[in-house]
Amino acid sequence: MKLWDKGYKIESAVEEFTVGNDRQLDLHLAKYDALGSLAHAQMLHEVGILTDEDIKDIDKEIRAILANIESGGFTIEESFEDVHSKIEHQLTEKLGEAGKKIHTARSRNDQVLVDMHLFCKEELFTIKSLVKELFDRLISLSNEHKDVLIPGYTHLQIAMPSSFGMWFGAYAEALIDDIHFLNAAFKISDQNPLGSAAGYGSSFPINRTSTTHKLEFATLKYNSVAAQMSRGKLEKSVSFALASTAGTLAKFAMDVCLYMSQNFGFLTFPAHLTTGSSIMPHKKNPDVFELIRGKCNKIQALPTELTLITNNLPSGYHRDFQLLKESLFAGLFELKSCLQICEFMLQHIIINKEAINDPKYDYLYSVEVVNKEVQNGLSFREAYQKVGKEIEEGNYSPSKEVHHTHEGSIGNLCNDKIIEKMEKAFN
């Protein structure tokens, strides 16, 4: 049951190797393949290739297939090569000649392209929504804990006063950059490749603008060769957006793991959200954030992996592209999981408001002392040398009054402006 069947049997070892796990992966594309088939059939009817009776029957059967997909009953048996052959077989089995006409003026090449574009559009929108939920949680925590000071670090050495308000807000604003990457990938996804067939168009008088509107694409991928060259470029574009978002999550997860350790002790979580040790009864391990860190570091390798699969391939379709699905799908699903669990964990975070009072953090305020000397008339260089000498001689006395007012400082987080930035980026 192959769309390219010419009447001879393929060696089973070759068939098993070339199909791989496409049947399982194609289940994620089934809805989009059915929607693409419906739009294509409606267009074929508009240009006179399908009769009124044909489109009536095809419309009914594809909608039945869509209902089966939505209910979870759709399967792709081993007798089928992929989702395209399974859906066409169902239509042919039910409708006979009308079902056989559905492949007119298209190829599996543009079928899988339109499936991938529609799939990526929906997945990217879902990820954007999850990023926005995490953003909202971080902004809420930033406002709630804006007055709770914590040490800031450079070179992993105690540096200057920071705050939980600044820390949570920093990651919130960082997510806006990730939204820009996701938006860019969405724009690349939002182009209709259907009708490019095997990459060189068709002699049938099809109307590609019609399917573009029906499938709610923003525009066509006009040139048929360019449409086919989007295979690989689409996946890489999405992977860069995933990697950017994963980078933000991985860094945040690393901070949490550090701050939760006893050597820092800035935050913790309820015991039932941590794991223990088989021999050390005192342990409360941040396994969730360690796994977020590891999974997101793996996602950050995705652009390189996809680039190496597709690098230097000439124009036109190549079977190498089949290998992109497994890696991309895994990255998409993994990132969604990490975003969801991170937001869930932050609902239960416990902040240590007294951590800053440990004497080892007294040197945090050295810059505050220098600045106060400058305000009293010394040049900055003289004040810096004076306080440095006091520290070396053991005469340093911290001034723990922190009064920062400029935009983006611990005394003026500008979270309202950050929220405005997110709203513009998201919409």
C-alpha positions in Angstrom: 0.0 0.0 0.0 2.4 2.6 -1.3 1.6 5.7 -3.2 4.6 4.9 -5.5 3.7 1.2 -6.0 4.6 0.1 -9.5 3.7 -3.6 -9.1 6.9 -5.1 -7.7 7.8 -6.1 -4.2 10.5 -4.2 -2.2 13.0 -6.3 -0.3 11.9 -6.4 3.4 15.2 -5.3 4.7 15.2 -2.2 2.5 11.6 -1.4 3.3 12.2 -1.7 7.1 15.3 0.5 6.9 13.8 3.2 4.7 10.5 3.5 6.6 12.2 3.5 10.1 9.8 4.8 12.7 8.0 7.1 10.4 4.6 5.5 11.1 4.8 6.4 14.8 6.1 9.9 14.0 3.4 10.4 11.3 0.7 10.0 13.9 1.6 13.5 15.0 1.0 14.7 11.5 -2.2 12.9 10.8 -4.5 15.8 11.6 -2.5 18.1 9.3 -2.4 15.6 6.5 -6.2 15.3 6.6 -6.6 19.1 6.7 -4.2 19.5 3.8 -6.0 16.8 1.8 -9.4 18.5 2.4 -8.1 21.9 1.3 -6.5 20.3 -1.8 -9.7 18.4 -2.7 -11.8 21.6 -2.3 -9.3 23.4 -4.6 -9.5 20.6 -7.2 -13.2 20.9 -7.2 -13.0 24.7 -7.7 -10.8 24.2 -10.8 -13.1 21.4 -12.2 -10.9 18.4 -11.6 -13.3 16.9 -9.0 -17.1 16.8 -9.5 -19.7 18.1 -7.1 -20.4 14.5 -6.1 -16.7 13.8 -5.6 -16.1 16.7 -3.3 -19.2 16.0 -1.3 -18.1 12.4 -0.6 -14.5 13.3 0.0 -15.4 16.1 2.4 -17.6 13.8 4.4 -14.9 11.0 4.6 -12.1 13.3 5.5 -14.1 14.9 8.3 -14.8 11.3 9.6 -11.1 10.7 9.5 -10.4 13.9 11.4 -12.9 12.9 14.0 -11.2 9.5 14.4 -7.8 11.3 14.7 -9.1 13.6 17.4 -10.6 10.7 19.4 -7.3 8.8 19.3 -8.6 6.0 17.1 -6.4 6.6 14.1 -3.6 4.2 13.5 -1.0 3.5 10.8 -0.6 -0.2 10.3 2.6 -1.8 9.1 1.0 -2.4 5.7 1.2 1.4 5.1 4.4 3.3 4.5 3.3 6.6 6.0 0.3 8.7 7.0 -0.2 9.9 3.4 -0.7 6.3 2.1 -3.0 5.4 5.0 -5.4 8.4 4.5 -5.5 7.9 0.7 -6.2 4.2 1.2 -9.1 5.0 3.5 -10.6 7.4 1.0 -10.1 5.0 -1.9 -11.6 2.1 0.2 -14.7 4.2 1.0 -15.1 6.2 -2.2 -13.4 4.2 -5.0 -12.4 6.4 -8.0 -13.1 9.6 -6.1 -10.6 8.6 -3.5 -8.0 7.8 -6.1 -8.3 11.3 -7.6 -7.1 13.0 -4.3 -3.5 12.7 -5.3 -4.0 14.7 -8.5 -1.5 17.6 -8.8 0.4 16.9 -5.6 3.3 14.7 -4.4 4.2 13.2 -1.1 6.9 15.9 -1.1 4.5 18.8 -0.8 2.2 16.7 1.4 4.8 16.2 4.1 5.8 19.9 3.6 2.4 21.2 4.3 2.0 18.8 7.2 5.2 20.0 8.7 4.4 23.7 8.2 1.0 23.3 9.8 2.3 21.2 12.6 5.2 23.6 13.4 2.8 26.5 13.4 0.6 24.9 16.0 3.5 23.7 18.1 5.2 27.1 18.1 2.0 28.8 19.2 1.6 26.3 22.1 5.2 26.9 23.1 4.7 30.7 23.0 1.7 30.3 25.3 3.8 28.2 27.7 6.6 30.8 27.6 4.0 33.5 28.4 2.7 31.5 31.4 6.2 31.1 32.7 6.8 34.8 32.1 3.7 35.7 34.1 4.8 33.5 37.0 8.3 35.1 37.0 6.9 38.6 37.0 4.5 37.8 39.8 7.4 36.4 41.9 9.5 39.4 41.0 6.9 41.8 42.3 6.2 39.7 45.4 9.9 39.5 46.4 11.2 42.7 45.0 12.5 43.9 48.4 14.3 40.6 49.3 18.0 41.1 48.8 20.4 38.3 47.6 24.0 38.4 46.6 24.9 39.1 43.0 27.9 37.2 41.6 30.6 37.7 39.0 33.1 34.9 38.4 31.1 33.1 41.0 32.5 35.5 43.6 30.4 37.7 45.8 29.9 40.9 43.8 27.1 43.4 44.5 23.6 43.4 46.1 20.9 41.9 43.9 17.4 40.9 44.8 14.9 38.1 44.1 12.9 40.8 42.3 15.8 41.4 40.0 16.6 37.7 39.5 13.1 36.6 38.7 12.6 39.7 36.5 15.8 39.1 34.6 14.6 35.7 33.4 11.1 37.1 32.6 12.7 39.7 30.3 15.1 37.1 28.8 12.0 35.1 27.7 11.0 38.0 25.5 14.1 37.4 23.4 13.0 33.8 23.0 9.5 34.9 21.9 11.2 36.9 19.1 13.0 33.7 18.0 9.7 31.8 18.2 8.0 34.5 16.2 10.6 34.3 13.5 10.2 30.5 13.2 6.5 31.0 13.1 6.8 33.4 10.1 8.9 30.8 8.3 6.3 28.1 9.1 3.4 30.3 8.0 4.0 29.9 4.2 2.0 27.4 2.1 4.2 24.9 0.1 1.2 22.9 -1.1 1.0 22.7 -4.9 4.7 22.6 -5.4 4.3 18.9 -5.9 7.6 17.1 -6.3 9.4 20.5 -6.4 8.6 21.6 -9.9 4.9 22.4 -9.9 2.2 20.8 -12.0 0.7 21.0 -15.5 -2.8 21.0 -13.8 -4.4 24.4 -13.6 -4.4 24.4 -9.8 -5.1 27.5 -7.6 -2.4 27.6 -4.8 -3.8 30.9 -3.5 -7.1 29.0 -2.7 -5.4 26.4 -0.5 -3.3 29.1 1.2 -6.5 30.8 2.4 -8.2 27.5 3.3 -5.3 26.4 5.4 -4.9 29.9 7.0 -1.3 30.5 5.9 -0.2 34.1 5.8 1.3 33.7 2.3 2.4 31.2 -0.3 5.9 29.8 -0.8 5.6 30.9 -4.4 8.5 29.3 -6.2 8.1 25.5 -6.3 11.8 24.8 -5.9 12.0 27.3 -3.0 9.0 25.5 -1.4 10.9 22.2 -1.5 14.1 23.9 -0.2 12.1 24.9 2.9 12.4 21.2 4.0 15.3 21.4 6.4 15.3 25.2 6.6 11.9 25.0 8.4 13.1 22.5 10.9 16.4 24.4 11.5 14.5 27.6 12.0 12.3 26.0 14.6 15.3 24.4 16.3 17.0 27.7 16.8 13.9 29.1 18.5 13.7 26.0 20.7 17.4 26.2 21.5 17.1 29.9 22.5 14.2 29.1 24.9 16.0 26.1 26.2 19.1 28.2 26.9 17.1 30.5 29.1 15.6 27.6 31.0 18.9 25.8 31.4 20.6 28.8 32.9 17.6 29.4 35.3 17.7 25.7 36.3 21.4 26.0 37.1 20.7 29.0 39.3 18.0 27.2 41.2 20.3 24.2 41.7 23.0 26.5 43.1 20.7 28.6 45.2 19.0 25.5 46.7 22.3 24.0 47.9 23.2 24.4 51.6 26.2 26.5 50.6 23.8 29.2 49.3 20.5 28.4 50.9 18.6 31.2 49.1 15.5 29.1 48.3 14.0 25.7 48.6 10.9 23.7 47.7 8.5 21.5 49.7 9.9 18.1 50.4 7.3 16.3 48.2 8.6 18.2 45.2 12.2 17.0 45.7 13.9 13.6 45.8 16.0 11.9 48.4 19.1 9.7 48.7 19.0 6.0 49.3 21.6 6.3 52.1 21.7 10.0 53.2 18.4 10.8 55.0 19.0 14.6 55.0 19.0 15.0 51.2 16.4 17.1 49.4 17.6 17.0 45.8 16.5 19.4 43.0 16.1 16.6 40.5 13.4 18.5 38.5 15.7 21.4 37.8 18.7 19.1 37.2 16.7 17.3 34.5 15.4 20.6 33.1 19.1 21.7 32.8 20.1 18.4 31.1 17.1 18.2 28.8 17.5 21.9 27.7 21.2 21.5 27.1 20.3 18.6 24.8 17.8 20.8 23.0 20.5 23.4 22.5 22.4 20.9 20.4 19.4 20.4 18.1 20.4 23.1 15.5 23.8 21.6 15.0 22.3 18.1 14.6 19.8 19.2 12.0 22.4 21.3 10.2 24.7 18.3 9.9 21.9 16.2 8.4 21.0 18.7 5.8 24.3 20.6 5.2 25.4 20.9 1.6 22.5 19.0 0.1 21.6 20.3 -3.3 18.2 21.6 -4.2 15.3 19.1 -4.6 14.0 16.4 -2.3 16.4 13.9 -0.6 15.4 11.1 1.8 17.8 12.5 4.4 15.0 14.9 5.3 13.0 12.1 6.8 15.6 12.0 9.6 14.7 15.5 10.7 11.3 14.6 12.1 12.4 12.4 15.0 14.9 14.9 16.4 12.6 17.9 15.9 9.6 16.3 17.4 11.6 15.2 20.4 12.9 18.7 20.9 9.4 20.2 20.7 7.8 17.8 23.1 10.7 18.0 25.5 10.7 21.8 25.7 7.0 21.9 26.3 7.4 19.5 29.2 10.3 21.6 30.7 8.3 24.8 30.4 5.3 23.2 32.1 7.2 21.6 35.0 9.2 24.8 35.6 6.1 26.9 35.9 4.5 24.3 38.2 7.6 24.2 40.5 7.7 28.0 40.8 4.1 27.9 42.1 5.6 26.3 45.2 9.0 28.0 45.6 10.1 29.0 49.2 12.2 32.1 49.5 14.8 32.6 52.3 14.4 36.3 53.2 17.3 36.1 55.8 20.0 34.7 53.6 21.5 38.1 52.9 22.2 38.7 56.7 25.0 36.1 56.8 28.3 38.0 57.6 30.1 36.5 54.6 28.0 38.8 52.4 29.2 42.0 54.0 31.6 42.6 51.1 28.6 42.9 48.8 28.3 46.5 50.0 31.8 47.6 49.2 30.6 49.5 46.1 27.9 51.2 48.1 30.6 52.4 50.5 32.8 53.6 47.6 29.8 55.5 46.1 29.0 57.1 49.4 32.6 58.4 49.6 32.2 59.8 46.0 29.0 61.5 47.0 30.9 63.1 49.9 33.5 64.6 47.6 36.2 62.1 46.8 36.9 61.1 43.2 35.8 57.6 42.3 39.4 56.3 42.0 40.4 57.7 45.4 37.3 56.3 47.0 37.9 52.9 45.4 41.5 52.8 46.7 40.5 54.0 50.2 37.8 51.3 50.6 40.1 48.7 49.1 42.8 49.5 51.7 40.2 49.3 54.5 39.2 45.8 53.3 42.9 44.6 53.1 43.6 46.0 56.6 40.4 44.6 58.1 39.0 48.0 58.8 36.1 47.8 56.4 32.6 48.5 57.8 29.7 47.8 55.4 26.9 50.3 54.9 23.9 48.1 54.2 21.6 50.8 53.1 21.0 50.2 49.4 19.3 52.9 47.4 19.3 52.2 43.7 16.9 54.2 41.6 17.8 54.0 37.9 15.8 52.0 35.4 16.4 48.3 35.8 18.1 48.5 39.2 17.0 46.7 42.4 15.1 49.8 43.4 13.4 50.3 40.1 12.7 47.0 38.4 10.6 48.4 35.6 8.4 45.3 35.5 5.6 47.3 34.0 7.8 48.1 31.1 8.9 44.5 30.8 5.2 43.4 30.7 4.6 45.9 27.9 7.6 44.5 25.9 6.2 41.0 26.3 2.7 42.0 25.1 4.2 43.6 22.0 6.3 40.6 21.3 3.6 38.1 21.9 0.9 39.7 19.9 
